[in-house]
Amino acid sequence: MIETPYLLFLGDAPDMLAAKVAIGIRDWRPEHAVGQFRLPGCGADLGLTDMDLAEAKAAGAKTLVIGVANRGGVISKDWKKVLVTALEEGFDLAAGLHNLLRDEPDLVEVAKATGRTLHDVRVPAVKYPIADGKKRTGKRCLAVGTDCSVGKMYTAMAMEREMQERGMNATFRATGQTGILITGDGVPLDAVIADFMAGSIEWLTPDNDPDHWDLIEGQGSLFHVSFSGVTLALIHGGQPDALILCHEPTRSHMRGLPDYQPPSLQTLLDTALPLARIANPACQAVGVSVNTQHMSEADARAYLDRVEAEMGLPATDPYRFGAGKLADALAAM
């Protein structure tokens, strides 16, 4: 188990989106977030107390969590200095990068010498099966997005909280490093060998009670040329009964791809639903989740009203305005 509380390492993250791992922990497990550690030039700020290692240790932090999801998931030389010092000062390290802590000889050597632990949460811990497409009992809802980092995890977590408060039978199913660090369980889908990705989601969402909803965290986007494969694996392995369409309307281009424009919500619906119905012919699109963090409240509410009128589906920002409409949609199925 990863010891809490955490010191969240933001490194030299260029912007808030790059610090989405740390943001997720701050928002969903604030009791685990003692403070933040930023390098010079860091463009992200969680609003937590800036701390060096000694201050964080005095505040009770036990694990330094790399809260950055950079392109390629690499550990830079500037980061390495902090990580080595953290081990020497008694911290464990946790990360969800493709560049594994355990693959860095100097970190392994220092961890062994100091008796500290390296936690790589982006490593499959199970021998997953190849998907067989057999229908499973229970119900499943998947968040699919027009782009990466538009709020798919927040949507599923907000829905879980709302549904559980209502007494509904619902479980958030993490499929990425942030969700795993928050909940302590899940499948690091983008680190699973391609042939087994869909099977890992079948494993993650097995047979369940007829009234139970698995709320599956979405990844990537069918329209993102870098990460579309992981999305399709979720769609087919998850066999969703319901899709939630996720969108961030202020984007000028796809995340990390300035030559590509985000699709419309209608295009997302027209693309994702037929693909979902390959695995589950009864699948329905039941709602729209809009990330309105860069909009005023008045503009956000006006935009949601317009989406509802155009799409014929309930629309909300589940983190800002609550997930009630989305929970209502699932309760009606």
N, C-alpha and C positions, 0 to 999 in steps of 0.2 A: 504494500500500500504506500502511496505517496503521502508523506507527512505534511500536514498543514499546521499553521498558515503559510502563505506564500509571499515571497518578494517577487514582484512581476518585473521581469527584465524586458525593457523595450528597445534596448540597444540603440541603433541609429535608424530606426523605422522612419521612412520618409513621410508617412502620413498616417492617419488614424486607421484606414483600411488595412494597412500592413500590420497593425497591432491588434487584429481582430481576436486572436487567441486570448490576449490579456483582457480585452474589452469584455469578452464573453464571461470570463471568470469574475471580473468586477461586477457585472450586471446580474449574474445568476448565483454567484456564491460570494457576495461581498464580505462575509465573515472570514473568508480565507485569504483576503487581499490586504496585507499589512501596509504595503506601499509600492512605489515604482522606482526602478533604477534606470536612468536614461544616460546615454552617452552624448557628448557634445554634438549638436546638429540634429538631434532627434526631432522629428516633426510630429510626434504623437504625444499626447498628454491626457492621461486618464482622469485627471483631477484628484489623484491620490497624492499622499505625501511623498516627495522625492527623498529617497534615502540612499546612503551608501551602505556597504555591507555591514559595517560595525553598527550603524544605527538600526538596521533591520534586525540584526541578531539581538540587539538589546530589546527590540519590540516584540521578540518572540518568533520571528520567521524561522522556519526550518528547511524550506526548500526554495531554491531559486528556479522559477519557472520561466523558460524562454517564451515570452508572450507574443512573438513576432512570427508571422507566416509570410516570409519573403519568397520571391519568385525562385523556384528551384530548391527552396528549403535548405540553404547552406549556412554554415557557421563561418563567420569572417574572422580574420586575425585579430581585429579589435575586440570582438566578442570573446575570443579565446582567453585573452588576458584576464577578463573579469571572471570567466568560468573557472579557471584554474585557481584564482584567488579565493573564490567562493568555496570551493572544495577545501582549500587550506584553512579557511576560517570556520569550517564546520557545517556548511550547507550541503544538502543533497541537491542534485540537479534533475530537472524534468524538462522534456522537450517533445514536440510533435513534428520535428523536422524530418525531411527525407535524409539529410545528413545526420546520421545517428551519432549520439554521444559515444556509444560503445565502439564506434569505428575510429575514434580519435585516440591514438596511442597515448598522448600526453595526459588526456583526461582520465583514461583508464588507469594509468600509472599513479596519478595523484589520488584518485578515488580509492585505489587499493591501499596506498600508503596511509591515507587518513581515515579509512574505514567508512567512507561515505558511499552513497548509492547513486547510480546513474539510471534514470527512468526514461526509456524511449517508448512513448505511447503510440507511435506510428509504426509499430511492428506487429504483424499478425501473430496472435498467440494460439491460434487454433488451426488445425488442418481442415480447411473448408472444403465442402463437396462441390462438384460441378452441379449447376442448377438442373433440376428435372422438370420444372414448370408445373408440378402437381398442385392442385388447389388445396389451400390450407384453411382450417377453421379459424374463426375470428375475423376481425376487420382491420384494414390497413389504410392509412392516409399518408400520402407523399407530397412534400413541398417541392415544386419544380420552378425554376427561375428563368427570367430572360437573360440573366448574366450571373457571374460569380459574385459572391459577397453582397447579395441584395437582401439578406435577412431570412434565409430558409431555416437556419437553426433556431433563430429567435422565434419564428413563426411556430415551429413545432413545440418549442418549450413553453411559449405563452399559451398555446392550446392545451398542453398537458396540465398546466397550472389551473386554467379556467375549468377544464373538464373535471379534474379531481376535486376542485372546490365545489362543483355541482354534484359530486358523488358518482360521476361517470367512471367507467372502467377504462383507463387510458394510461399508456406508457410511452415516454419519449425513448426513441431508439437512436443512439448516437452513431454516426458513420464517419466522423472526422476527429481530428486531434482535440479541438476545442471542446466538443461535446463529451469526449472521453475524459478529459481533464475535469470537466464540471461534474459529470455523473459517476465517474469511476468505472464505466463499462461501455462496450460498444465494439464496432468493427472499424479499423483504420482503412477504409475502403480503397483509397488511392494507393495504398501500399500492398494490396492483394494482387497476386498474379492474375493477369487479365482473364484467363479461362475460368477462374474461380470467383470472380467478382459477384456475378449474379447469385451464385450459390451461397456466398457469404451472407447475402441479404436474406435469402431463404432461411439460412441458419439463424440469423438475428431475429427473425419474425416468424417463429414456428406456430404450429397449431395452438389455438387459445380458445377461451370461452367465447360463445357466440356474440356477446355484447362487448367484448374487449376490443379497444382500438389501439393498434400500434401506430404511433406518430413518428414517421420515418424522416430523419434529418436529410434534406436534399444536399447534393454536392454538384458543383460545376454548373453547366448549362448545355443543353442540346445545341445551342448556337455559338458556343465558345470553342473555336477550333483547337485550342490546347487541351480542353478538359471535357469534351462531350462524351467520351467513352464511359466515364464513371457515372454520368447521369443516366445513360441508357441501361447500364447494369442495375441501377436502382429501380428504374421503371419496370424492367422485366423480372428481376429477382424479388422486388417488393410486391408484385401483383396488386397494386393499390386498388381499393374500391373507390377511393376518392382522391382527387388531385386538388391541391391549393396552388394557385398561380401566384408567383412572387415577382415583384418588380420594384425598381428604384428609378423614379421618373426623371431625376435630374442628371443622369449620366449623359455625357456627350459621345462616348464610345465604349466599347466593351472593355472590361477590366484588363489592362495590360496590352490591349490590341487597338491602337489608335486608328488603324485603317478599317476597323469593323464597327458597324453601328448596331446598337441593341435592337432586337425585334420588338414589335408591338405585342401587347398582351393577347390580341386576337391571333397573331401568328404563333405565339407560344401555345395557345389552346389548340389551334388547328394542327400543330405538329405533335405535341405531347400526347393528346388524347388518343389518336389512332395508334400510336406506339404502345400506349398502356393497354389498349383493348386487344392487342395481340396476346398478352398474358392473361388479361381479365376482361372479357368482352362486356362485362357489366360496369366497368369503371366509369365514373362521372367526374367532371370538374364541378366543384361545389362552392368555391369562393376565391377571393383575390386578397392577397396580403401585399400592402404597399409600404415600402420603407420611406417615410416622409420626414426623416430627421433633418433634411436640408431645406424644409419648407416651413413657412409660418403655419400656425394652427388654422387660420382662415383659409389659406391656400390649400393646405392638406385636406381639410374637410370638403372644400369645393372639388378638389381633384377626385376624392373618393366618391362623391355624388356622381360625378361625370363617368367614372369607371362603372359604377353600378348601372347607370342608364345605358351605357354602350355595350356592356358585357352581359347584362341580365343576371349578374351574380352578386351576392353580398360582398362588400369590400370594406376593409379596415386596415389600419396600422395596428397590429395586435399588441405591440410593445407600448405604443403611445396611447392608444384609445381602447385597448382591451380586445380580447379574442372572442368575445361573446357571439358575434355574428358567425364566426367560423365554427364554434362549438354548436351553435344552433343548427348549422347545416349538417353536421355529422349526426346530431341527435335525431334529425328528421329522416335519416336514411334507414 
